[in-house]
Amino acid sequence: MRCGAPRAKATLLGAHTGRVRITIRVRPGSARPGVGGELAGALLVRVSARAVAGQATEAALAAVAAAFGVRRGAVTLITGASSRTKVVDVADGDPGILAELLARPLK
């Protein structure tokens, strides 16, 4: 993380529910898709899909699910359907995995 950069916004919605709410920043059309790093206080999600007809959003949700090792249906879009900055809930999300993803260097 760069000096002075805000911390990523992640909220454990309840230990008994296992849901984690995360702010993500999507980079559509990326030549190097992947999940990891922190940008402007959000988890960076790079997808190869273009931002056309929700393709990048769907690809980003699938990438987040894969990164957390959960099924695609466990990731719910809360806000930001047409924005590059989105808020998602991950059912059975592990805060430890989130910490690892945020610690990855930006590429």
C-alpha positions as CSV (number, residue, x, y, z in Angstrom):
1,M,0.0,0.0,0.0
2,R,1.3,3.5,-0.8
3,C,1.9,6.0,2.0
4,G,-1.2,8.1,2.7
5,A,-3.5,5.8,0.6
6,P,-6.9,5.1,2.3
7,R,-7.5,1.6,3.6
8,A,-9.8,-0.6,1.6
9,K,-13.4,-0.6,2.7
10,A,-14.3,-4.1,3.8
11,T,-16.9,-4.9,6.4
12,L,-17.5,-8.3,8.1
13,L,-21.3,-8.3,8.2
14,G,-21.5,-10.8,11.0
15,A,-19.4,-13.7,12.1
16,H,-22.4,-15.9,12.1
17,T,-23.3,-15.1,8.5
18,G,-19.8,-15.1,7.1
19,R,-20.7,-12.3,4.7
20,V,-18.0,-9.7,3.8
21,R,-18.9,-6.4,2.1
22,I,-16.1,-5.1,-0.2
23,T,-15.6,-2.0,-2.3
24,I,-14.0,-3.1,-5.6
25,R,-12.6,-1.0,-8.5
26,V,-13.0,-2.7,-11.9
27,R,-10.5,-2.2,-14.8
28,P,-12.3,-3.5,-17.9
29,G,-10.4,-4.4,-21.0
30,S,-7.3,-5.4,-19.1
31,A,-4.7,-7.4,-20.9
32,R,-3.8,-9.0,-17.5
33,P,-7.0,-10.1,-15.7
34,G,-6.7,-10.8,-12.0
35,V,-7.8,-9.8,-8.5
36,G,-5.4,-8.1,-6.1
37,G,-4.0,-4.9,-5.0
38,E,-5.6,-1.8,-3.6
39,L,-6.5,1.3,-5.5
40,A,-8.2,4.4,-3.9
41,G,-9.4,2.3,-1.0
42,A,-10.8,-0.5,-3.0
43,L,-9.8,-4.0,-4.1
44,L,-8.6,-3.9,-7.7
45,V,-10.3,-6.3,-10.1
46,R,-8.9,-6.4,-13.6
47,V,-11.1,-8.1,-16.3
48,S,-10.6,-8.7,-20.0
49,A,-14.3,-8.0,-20.8
50,R,-15.2,-4.6,-22.1
51,A,-17.7,-2.3,-20.3
52,V,-20.5,-3.1,-22.6
53,A,-24.0,-4.3,-21.6
54,G,-22.8,-5.3,-18.1
55,Q,-20.1,-7.7,-19.4
56,A,-17.3,-6.2,-17.3
57,T,-19.5,-6.2,-14.2
58,E,-20.4,-9.9,-14.6
59,A,-16.8,-10.8,-15.3
60,A,-15.7,-8.8,-12.1
61,L,-18.2,-10.6,-9.9
62,A,-17.0,-14.0,-11.3
63,A,-13.4,-13.0,-10.7
64,V,-14.2,-12.0,-7.1
65,A,-16.0,-15.3,-6.6
66,A,-13.0,-17.3,-7.9
67,A,-10.5,-15.3,-5.8
68,F,-12.5,-16.1,-2.7
69,G,-13.1,-19.7,-3.7
70,V,-16.9,-19.4,-3.6
71,R,-19.5,-20.0,-6.2
72,R,-20.5,-17.1,-8.4
73,G,-24.0,-16.9,-6.8
74,A,-22.3,-16.1,-3.5
75,V,-21.2,-12.7,-4.8
76,T,-23.9,-10.1,-4.8
77,L,-23.7,-6.6,-6.4
78,I,-25.0,-4.0,-3.9
79,T,-24.2,-0.8,-5.7
80,G,-22.4,0.4,-8.8
81,A,-23.9,-1.5,-11.7
82,S,-22.7,1.1,-14.2
83,S,-19.7,2.4,-12.3
84,R,-16.2,1.2,-12.1
85,T,-16.4,1.4,-8.3
86,K,-18.8,-1.2,-7.0
87,V,-19.8,-2.6,-3.6
88,V,-20.3,-6.3,-3.4
89,D,-21.2,-8.8,-0.7
90,V,-19.4,-12.2,-0.6
91,A,-21.2,-14.9,1.2
92,D,-18.8,-17.2,3.2
93,G,-16.1,-14.6,2.5
94,D,-12.9,-15.1,4.5
95,P,-11.4,-11.8,5.7
96,G,-8.0,-13.5,5.6
97,I,-8.3,-14.0,1.9
98,L,-9.3,-10.4,1.5
99,A,-6.2,-9.3,3.4
100,E,-4.0,-11.4,1.1
101,L,-5.7,-10.0,-2.0
102,L,-5.2,-6.4,-0.8
103,A,-1.5,-7.0,0.0
104,R,-0.7,-8.1,-3.5
105,P,1.3,-5.4,-5.4
106,L,-0.4,-3.5,-8.2
107,K,0.7,-4.5,-11.6
